[in-house]
Amino acid sequence: MPAVLIRHKVGDYAAWAPVYGEDAVTRRANGARDDRLFRSADDPNEVLLLIEWDDLERARLFADSDDLRESMNRAGVTDQPDIWFLEDVGRPAG
């Protein structure tokens, strides 16, 4: 299943997290399936999101959408996010 990895900084994690949670409906409507949330151990306002999508093209469209930009502004994202589009190739042998 394709996935998107997003890294960005937020002004205040406690303010950002509820906005991210509220936007789950919009993400799911655009093809998001499951997500994992990580914070940097060195900087609690650096957030990493790993989101599985039903289709890589839908993920690309969402990443470029006004919905996402508006949500990030509302949530207090303070930098330009780094976004990687990933294809699952399975688990390594061994």
Contact map, one row per residue, 1 for C-alpha under 8 A:
1110000000000000000000000000000000000000000000000001111000000000000000000000000000000011000000
1111000000000000000000000000000000000000000000000001111100000000000000000000000000001111000000
1111100000000000000000000000000000000000000000000111100100100000000000000000000000001111000000
0111110000000000000000000000000000000000000000001111100000100000000000000000000000111100000000
0011111000000000000000000000000000000000000000011110000000000000000000000000000000111100000000
0001111100000000000000000000000000000000000000111100000000000000000000000000000011110000000000
0000111110000000000000000000000000000000000001111000000000000000000000000000000011100000000000
0000011111000000000000000000000000000000000001110000000000000000000000000000111111000000000000
0000001111100000000000000000000000000000000011100000000000000000000000000000111010000000000000
0000000111111001000000000000000000000000000011100000000000000000000000000011111000000000000000
0000000011111001000000000000000000000000000010000000000000000000000000000001110000000000000000
0000000001111111000000000000000000000000000010000000000000000000000000000001000000000000000000
0000000001111111100000000000000000000000000110000000000000000000000000000000000000000000000000
0000000000011111110000000000000000000000000000000000000000000000000000000000000000000000000000
0000000000011111111000000000000000000000000000000000000000000000000000000011000000000000000000
0000000001111111111100000000000000000000000000000000000000000000000000000011100000000000000000
0000000000001111111110000000000000000000000000000000000000000000000000000010000000000000000000
0000000000000111111111000000000000000000000000000000000000000000000000000000000000000000000000
0000000000000011111111100000000000000000000000000000000000000000000000100110000000000000000000
0000000000000001111111110000000000000000000000000000000000000000000000100010000000000000000000
0000000000000000111111110000000000000000000000000000000000000000000000000000000000000000000000
0000000000000000011111111000000000000000000000000000000000000000000000000000000000000000000000
0000000000000000001111111110000000000000000000000000000000000000000000100000000000000000000000
0000000000000000000111111111000000000000000000000000000000000000000000000000000000000000000000
0000000000000000000001111111100000000000000000000000000000000000000000000000000000000000000000
0000000000000000000000111111110000000000000000000000000000000000000000000000000000000000000000
0000000000000000000000111111111100000000000000000000000000000100000000000000000000000000000000
0000000000000000000000011111111110000000000000000000000000000000000000000000000000000000000000
0000000000000000000000001111111100000000000000000000000000000000000000000000000000000000000000
0000000000000000000000000111111100000000000000000000000001100100000000000000000000000000000000
0000000000000000000000000011111110000000000000000000111001100000000000000000000000000000000000
0000000000000000000000000011111111100000000000000011110000100000000000000000000000000000000000
0000000000000000000000000001001111100000000000000011110000000000000000000000000000000000000000
0000000000000000000000000000000111110000000000000011100000000000000000000000000000000000000000
0000000000000000000000000000000111111000000000001111000000000000000000000000000000000000000000
0000000000000000000000000000000001111100000000001110000000000000000000000000000000000000000000
0000000000000000000000000000000000111110000000111100000000000000000000000000000000000000000000
0000000000000000000000000000000000011111000000111000000000000000000000000000000000000000000000
0000000000000000000000000000000000001111101111110000000000000000000000000000000000000000000000
0000000000000000000000000000000000000111111111110000000000000000000000000000000000000000000000
0000000000000000000000000000000000000011111100000000000000000000000000000000000000000000000000
0000000000000000000000000000000000000001111100000000000000000000000000000000000000000000000000
0000000000000000000000000000000000000011111111000000000000000000000000000000000000000000000000
0000000000001000000000000000000000000011111111100000000000000000000000000000000000000000000000
0000000011111000000000000000000000000011001111100000000000000000000000000000000000000000000000
0000001111000000000000000000000000000011001111110000000000000000000000000000000000000000000000
0000011111000000000000000000000000001111000111111000000000000000000000000000000000000000000000
0000111100000000000000000000000000001111000001111100000000000000000000000000000000000000000000
0001111000000000000000000000000000111100000000111110000000000000000000000000000000000000000000
0011110000000000000000000000000000111000000000011111000000000000000000000000000000000000000000
0011100000000000000000000000000111110000000000001111100000000000000000000000000000000000000000
1111000000000000000000000000000111100000000000000111110000000000000000000000000000000000000000
1111000000000000000000000000001111000000000000000011111101100000000000000000000000000000000000
1100000000000000000000000000001110000000000000000001111101000000000000000000000000000000000000
1100000000000000000000000000001000000000000000000000111111100000000000000000000000000000000000
0110000000000000000000000000000000000000000000000000111111110000000000000000000000001000000000
0000000000000000000000000000000000000000000000000000001111111000000000000000000000000000000000
0000000000000000000000000000011000000000000000000000111111111100000000000000000000000000000000
0011000000000000000000000000011100000000000000000000101111111110000000000000000000001000000000
0000000000000000000000000000000000000000000000000000000111111111000000000000000000001000000000
0000000000000000000000000000000000000000000000000000000011111111100000000000000000000000000000
0000000000000000000000000010010000000000000000000000000001111111101100000000000000000000000000
0000000000000000000000000000000000000000000000000000000000111111100100000000000000000000000000
0000000000000000000000000000000000000000000000000000000000011111110110000000000000000000000000
0000000000000000000000000000000000000000000000000000000000001111111110000000000000000000000000
0000000000000000000000000000000000000000000000000000000000000001111111000000000000000000000000
0000000000000000000000000000000000000000000000000000000000000100111111100000000000000000000000
0000000000000000000000000000000000000000000000000000000000000111111111110000000000000000000000
0000000000000000000000000000000000000000000000000000000000000001111111111000000000000000000000
0000000000000000000000000000000000000000000000000000000000000000011111111100000000000000000000
0000000000000000001100100000000000000000000000000000000000000000001111111110000000000000000000
0000000000000000000000000000000000000000000000000000000000000000000111111111100000000000000000
0000000000000000000000000000000000000000000000000000000000000000000011111111100000000000000000
0000000000000000001000000000000000000000000000000000000000000000000001111111100000000000000000
0000000001000011101100000000000000000000000000000000000000000000000000111111100000000000000000
0000000001110011000000000000000000000000000000000000000000000000000000011111110000000000000000
0000000111100001000000000000000000000000000000000000000000000000000000011111111100000000000000
0000000111100000000000000000000000000000000000000000000000000000000000000001111100000000000000
0000000111000000000000000000000000000000000000000000000000000000000000000000111110000000000000
0000000100000000000000000000000000000000000000000000000000000000000000000000111111000000000000
0000011110000000000000000000000000000000000000000000000000000000000000000000001111100000000000
0000011100000000000000000000000000000000000000000000000000000000000000000000000111110000000000
0001111000000000000000000000000000000000000000000000000000000000000000000000000011111000000000
0001110000000000000000000000000000000000000000000000000000000000000000000000000001111100000000
0111100000000000000000000000000000000000000000000000000100110000000000000000000000111110000000
0111100000000000000000000000000000000000000000000000000000000000000000000000000000011111000000
1110000000000000000000000000000000000000000000000000000000000000000000000000000000001111100000
1110000000000000000000000000000000000000000000000000000000000000000000000000000000000111110000
0000000000000000000000000000000000000000000000000000000000000000000000000000000000000011111000
0000000000000000000000000000000000000000000000000000000000000000000000000000000000000001111100
0000000000000000000000000000000000000000000000000000000000000000000000000000000000000000111110
0000000000000000000000000000000000000000000000000000000000000000000000000000000000000000011111
0000000000000000000000000000000000000000000000000000000000000000000000000000000000000000001111
0000000000000000000000000000000000000000000000000000000000000000000000000000000000000000000111
